[in-house]
Structure formats: C-alpha cells, structure tokens
C-alpha cells in the first residue's frame, strides 16, 4: 500500500478497496499445506535430477526446439564442433535435425508471429532470422547458458513429453529435505499479507508535531 508524502492512514473506503483488490488476487481454491509441500517436493526432485544429469541438455533437445538451438548454440559452433556433433548423431540423426530445422524455418517464414523471432529470405534465398541486437547472445557461453535456462525451465514445468517424470517425481532418491523445508517456509511468508499498526510519536524536543509511523515486516517507514 502506498501513501503519498504527508498523507494519513487509509480511510475506511480505501481499506475496503484494498481488501477487495487482495481478494481478487487470491486463488479460488488455495493450496493446502500438503499440496504446497508436494508441489515443492516435485520441483526440487526435478531440479536435483537436472543438477546430476547435465547430459540432459545435450544436442538431442535440438529436435524439440530446432530454431532456438540454431540461434543460441549452433551459430557459435566451429566446423570441427559440428562435425563432432554429427558423428555423435549419426547420419540419420543429422538428416533428421537438418530436416526439422528447415521445416521449422519455412513454417516460421509463412506464419509470422508463431516464433519469438521473425524470419525472412536472405540474398541467396536462404531463410534467416531477423533478430534485434539484444536477442543475439554475445558469446558462445551466453548462448549455452540461455539454452540451458530455457530447457531447464521447460523440464521443471513438466513439458518434456518424452521424459518419464513419474520416475523422478515419485522417487525419494531425489529428495533434499533441507531445501524443501526452507522453500516451504519462504512460500508461506510470501503468501502472508503484511500487517501494519500505528504508533503516535510524542512531540519532539523542537516543538514539531509527531510523525505517523507505519511499522510492518520491512521495519519503520516515515511519511
């Protein structure tokens, strides 16, 4: 709640409006403590799986998002790195990746707005991305970091249709109880509404009237 400089405490009408606004942001069916803990447990199990399986971010994910991989990772690969990746994929793997990338570029060219980046025809008829400067990774390391972040968030949301999430979500092998308890506590306090109380400050030695002080979770605020 924001008070203008020199303003007083909220009027009854303002207080009612604030209560109504807060109610609009509350979920219709708030999570129970058990549901919240289960959600956090699943998220932490998936994160710990990723932390211990860096191979998840290998080029095999290219098939799921060929354009994103092309812009964030492939553009920085040297000919030798592409050759090594090709040998790891095998001839059929390389052919599949090239085909999917070409089809995705053609689709993005014909259906503007279906991808975060627009595509256009280059001077030799090739399909190229029209990226803003802030969309282009500055270095190979930055591109890899963005790729891992995007793919990691996708995994945590449960959007990898080829992954058997139940093998992680239902296994105690991936539990981190200390982290789970801390996040449950943080989640609880984040959901709490700040409570404020008013103190009348005695008149100062210089004869000035006392100030209104609002005290809450973030300390004393003077207005």
C-alpha positions in Angstrom: 0.0 0.0 0.0 1.4 3.4 -1.0 0.9 6.6 1.0 1.6 10.0 -0.6 4.1 12.3 1.2 2.2 13.9 4.2 -0.8 11.6 3.8 -2.5 9.9 6.7 -3.7 6.3 7.4 -6.1 4.8 4.8 -9.7 5.8 5.0 -12.5 3.1 5.5 -13.2 3.3 1.8 -9.6 2.9 0.8 -9.3 0.0 3.3 -12.3 -1.7 1.7 -10.9 -1.2 -1.8 -7.6 -2.7 -0.7 -9.4 -5.7 0.8 -11.3 -6.2 -2.4 -8.1 -5.9 -4.5 -6.4 -8.5 -2.3 -9.3 -10.8 -2.7 -9.1 -10.7 -6.5 -5.6 -11.9 -6.4 -6.3 -14.9 -4.1 -6.8 -18.2 -5.8 -10.3 -19.6 -5.7 -9.0 -22.8 -4.2 -5.9 -22.0 -2.2 -3.4 -24.8 -1.8 -3.4 -26.8 1.4 -0.1 -27.2 3.2 0.1 -30.8 2.0 -0.4 -29.7 -1.7 2.2 -26.9 -1.3 4.7 -29.3 0.1 4.1 -31.9 -2.7 4.5 -29.2 -5.4 7.8 -28.0 -3.9 8.9 -31.6 -3.4 8.3 -32.4 -7.1 10.0 -29.2 -8.3 13.1 -29.9 -6.1 13.3 -33.5 -7.3 13.3 -32.4 -10.9 15.9 -29.7 -10.2 18.1 -32.2 -8.4 17.8 -34.6 -11.3 19.0 -31.9 -13.8 21.9 -30.9 -11.5 23.1 -34.5 -11.5 22.3 -35.2 -15.2 24.0 -32.4 -17.3 23.7 -34.7 -20.3 20.0 -33.9 -20.4 21.0 -30.6 -22.2 22.8 -32.4 -25.0 22.0 -31.7 -28.6 19.2 -34.3 -28.6 17.0 -31.5 -27.4 17.6 -29.7 -30.7 14.8 -31.8 -32.2 12.3 -30.3 -29.8 13.3 -26.7 -30.5 15.4 -26.6 -33.6 15.1 -22.8 -34.2 16.1 -22.0 -30.6 19.0 -24.3 -30.7 20.1 -22.9 -34.0 20.1 -19.3 -32.7 21.6 -20.0 -29.2 24.0 -22.9 -29.8 24.6 -23.9 -33.4 25.5 -20.4 -34.5 28.6 -20.5 -32.3 29.8 -23.9 -33.3 33.0 -24.3 -35.3 33.1 -26.6 -38.3 35.1 -29.1 -36.2 32.4 -29.0 -33.4 29.6 -29.5 -35.9 31.5 -32.4 -37.4 31.9 -34.0 -34.0 28.3 -33.5 -33.2 27.3 -35.0 -36.5 29.4 -38.1 -35.7 27.7 -38.5 -32.4 24.2 -38.2 -34.0 25.0 -40.5 -36.9 23.9 -39.9 -40.5 20.2 -40.4 -39.8 20.4 -38.1 -36.8 22.0 -35.3 -38.8 19.5 -35.7 -41.6 16.6 -35.6 -39.1 17.9 -32.4 -37.4 18.5 -30.6 -40.7 15.1 -31.6 -42.0 13.3 -30.4 -38.8 15.3 -27.1 -38.8 14.4 -26.4 -42.4 10.7 -27.2 -41.9 10.6 -25.0 -38.8 12.2 -22.1 -40.6 9.8 -22.4 -43.5 6.8 -22.6 -41.2 8.0 -19.5 -39.2 8.5 -17.6 -42.5 5.0 -18.4 -43.7 3.3 -17.9 -40.3 4.6 -14.7 -38.8 4.2 -14.5 -35.1 4.4 -18.2 -34.4 8.0 -17.8 -33.1 9.7 -15.3 -30.8 11.9 -14.2 -33.7 10.8 -13.3 -37.3 12.3 -14.9 -40.4 12.9 -13.6 -43.8 14.6 -14.6 -47.1 18.3 -13.7 -47.4 20.0 -12.5 -50.6 20.6 -16.1 -51.8 17.1 -17.3 -51.0 18.1 -18.7 -47.6 15.8 -18.3 -44.6 17.4 -16.2 -41.9 16.3 -14.8 -38.5 15.7 -11.1 -38.2 16.9 -10.6 -34.6 17.3 -7.5 -32.6 20.7 -6.9 -31.1 19.5 -7.6 -27.6 18.2 -11.0 -28.7 21.6 -12.2 -30.0 23.9 -13.9 -27.4 27.2 -12.0 -27.2 29.3 -15.2 -26.7 29.1 -18.9 -27.0 29.0 -19.2 -23.2 26.0 -16.8 -23.0 24.2 -18.8 -25.8 24.7 -22.1 -23.9 23.6 -20.5 -20.6 20.3 -19.2 -22.2 19.7 -22.6 -23.9 20.2 -24.5 -20.6 17.9 -22.0 -18.7 15.1 -22.3 -21.3 15.3 -26.1 -21.5 15.7 -26.3 -17.7 12.5 -24.3 -17.0 10.7 -26.3 -19.6 11.7 -29.5 -17.8 10.7 -28.2 -14.4 7.2 -27.3 -15.7 6.8 -30.9 -16.9 6.6 -30.0 -20.6 9.1 -32.6 -21.9 6.6 -35.2 -23.4 9.4 -37.7 -24.0 10.5 -37.8 -20.3 9.0 -40.2 -17.8 8.5 -37.7 -15.0 7.0 -40.3 -12.6 10.4 -41.9 -12.2 11.7 -38.6 -10.7 8.5 -37.2 -9.1 7.7 -40.3 -7.2 11.2 -41.3 -6.1 12.7 -40.3 -2.7 16.1 -40.7 -4.3 15.9 -37.1 -5.4 14.8 -35.5 -2.1 16.6 -32.6 -0.5 14.7 -32.2 2.8 16.6 -29.1 4.0 15.8 -27.3 0.7 12.2 -28.4 0.8 11.7 -27.1 4.4 13.3 -23.7 3.5 11.2 -23.2 0.4 8.0 -24.2 2.2 8.8 -21.6 4.8 9.6 -18.9 2.2 6.4 -19.8 0.3 4.3 -19.4 3.5 5.7 -16.0 4.3 5.3 -14.8 0.7 1.6 -15.7 0.9 1.1 -13.7 4.1 -0.3 -10.2 3.8 1.7 -7.5 5.7 0.1 -6.3 8.9 0.5 -2.7 9.9 -0.1 -0.9 13.2 0.1 2.8 14.0 2.1 4.4 16.8 1.7 8.0 17.9 5.1 9.6 18.2 5.5 12.1 21.1 6.1 15.7 20.2 9.8 16.3 19.5 12.1 18.5 21.5 12.0 21.1 18.8 8.2 21.5 19.3 7.3 19.9 16.0 4.3 17.6 15.9 4.9 13.9 16.0 5.2 11.9 12.8 3.0 9.0 11.7 5.0 5.8 11.7 3.9 2.6 10.0 5.6 -0.5 11.2 5.5 -3.8 9.5 7.6 -6.6 8.1 10.1 -4.2 6.5 10.7 -2.0 9.5 9.6 1.6 10.2 8.5 3.8 7.4 8.3 7.6 7.9 5.9 9.7 5.9 
